[in-house]
Amino acid sequence: MTHLVLLGGWGCNARIWQPLAPCWPSELDVETPDWPGYADRSPLADPASLDELATSMAEDLPADAVWVGWSLGGLLAGALLDHLPPPRALILLGIGDRFVNPRGVSDTALADFQRALQRSPDTAREHFLRWQLGGEPDPGRTRRDLRQLLGTAPPASVSTLDAGLDHLARLDNRHRLSAAPCPVYRIAGTRDPLLAPEALAGADQHIENAGHCPMLSRPQHLATRLASIAAAYTLEPERPEPTP
């Protein structure tokens, strides 16, 4: 049995992965835990602390699984390689070694967004959702699908969301991933509006005609890619000890 753990991005709880549910092969065990502070999960005392995050997520991120981190989820999963036993493999979806980039989302643009979040969290989140859906082949339909999945309730407290933006601004996994303790794969939509050109070009696999949210626009294609990678890391069943 192959164990796959899917980790969501900023402003989206684990329901973002529901379109993939009918697409998985039967031999794949898939879990979609929420990050602390999202959905019904209690927030961290210090939402910016990677140590606290690692402690909270330790049971959700076992070493015998393949971790898939989308967007901020991939950035955090990469950072947690310093804090938790490494997985069998790490798949980064829609994220490079860092988020901010002058040729993608700049420091200034992200800082402006952080200020907008403090002024009006609901408006800022709606803006971000529209922003990340800009590369999908039918952004209007995809936005409606996303709204139906996530609902209108705030996905997390402002402090949790603000800490997530701070991670997007500050986390730089270039050194961690250059000497990663596990295989690392990068997957990106060819029309992802949040990725800098070099991050898009550096992806190991590309999903054609998809933007930042291929789980919404190309669910079967994405599930097939993830299952194919995970299959290379299937755990062998334990053999019984021979009878003396």
Rosetta blueprint (number, residue, H / E / L):
1 M L
2 T E
3 H E
4 L E
5 V E
6 L E
7 L E
8 G L
9 G L
10 W L
11 G L
12 C L
13 N L
14 A H
15 R H
16 I H
17 W H
18 Q H
19 P H
20 L H
21 A H
22 P H
23 C H
24 W L
25 P L
26 S L
27 E L
28 L E
29 D E
30 V E
31 E E
32 T L
33 P L
34 D L
35 W L
36 P L
37 G L
38 Y L
39 A L
40 D L
41 R L
42 S L
43 P L
44 L L
45 A L
46 D L
47 P L
48 A L
49 S L
50 L H
51 D H
52 E H
53 L H
54 A H
55 T H
56 S H
57 M H
58 A L
59 E L
60 D L
61 L L
62 P L
63 A L
64 D L
65 A L
66 V E
67 W E
68 V E
69 G E
70 W E
71 S L
72 L H
73 G H
74 G H
75 L H
76 L H
77 A H
78 G H
79 A H
80 L H
81 L H
82 D H
83 H L
84 L L
85 P L
86 P L
87 P L
88 R L
89 A E
90 L E
91 I E
92 L E
93 L E
94 G L
95 I L
96 G L
97 D L
98 R E
99 F L
100 V E
101 N L
102 P L
103 R L
104 G L
105 V E
106 S L
107 D H
108 T H
109 A H
110 L H
111 A H
112 D H
113 F H
114 Q H
115 R H
116 A H
117 L H
118 Q H
119 R H
120 S L
121 P H
122 D H
123 T H
124 A H
125 R H
126 E H
127 H H
128 F H
129 L H
130 R H
131 W H
132 Q H
133 L L
134 G L
135 G L
136 E L
137 P L
138 D L
139 P H
140 G H
141 R H
142 T H
143 R H
144 R H
145 D H
146 L H
147 R H
148 Q H
149 L H
150 L H
151 G L
152 T L
153 A L
154 P L
155 P L
156 A L
157 S L
158 V H
159 S H
160 T H
161 L H
162 D H
163 A H
164 G H
165 L H
166 D H
167 H H
168 L H
169 A H
170 R H
171 L L
172 D E
173 N L
174 R H
175 H H
176 R H
177 L H
178 S H
179 A L
180 A L
181 P L
182 C L
183 P L
184 V E
185 Y E
186 R E
187 I E
188 A E
189 G E
190 T L
191 R L
192 D L
193 P L
194 L L
195 L L
196 A L
197 P H
198 E H
199 A H
200 L H
201 A H
202 G L
203 A L
204 D L
205 Q E
206 H E
207 I E
208 E L
209 N L
210 A L
211 G L
212 H L
213 C L
214 P H
215 M H
216 L H
217 S H
218 R L
219 P H
220 Q H
221 H H
222 L H
223 A H
224 T H
225 R H
226 L H
227 A H
228 S H
229 I H
230 A H
231 A H
232 A L
233 Y L
234 T L
235 L L
236 E L
237 P L
238 E L
239 R L
240 P L
241 E L
242 P L
243 T L
244 P L
